[in-house]
Amino acid sequence: MQVICDRINRVYSSGLEESVQKFLESLGKLNRGYLTGLEEKVLSVLESEIRV
């Protein structure tokens, strides 16, 4: 679960669009230690776009 939080923190910034910020915030509030396939894909796209 810490790995997911670390990934979210690397991507999150105040310069992101509000919808992206809300998505990342909702991922951070999940009470499970894994991402679904779709959540993983979206987070990976964000990481590649932001060049993390």
LINFENLIN-V178071 format. One line per field, one symbol per residue. ss: DSSP state (a for helix, b for strand, c for the rest). phi: phi as a letter, one per 30 degrees, with the letter a starting at -180 (. if undefined). A space follows every 10 residues. Layout:
ss = ???
phi = ???
This chain:
ss = caaaaaaaaa accccccaaa aaaaaaaacc ccccccaaaa aaaaaaaaaa cc
phi = .ddddddddd ddaddddedd edddddddcd cbcbcdeddd dddddddddc id
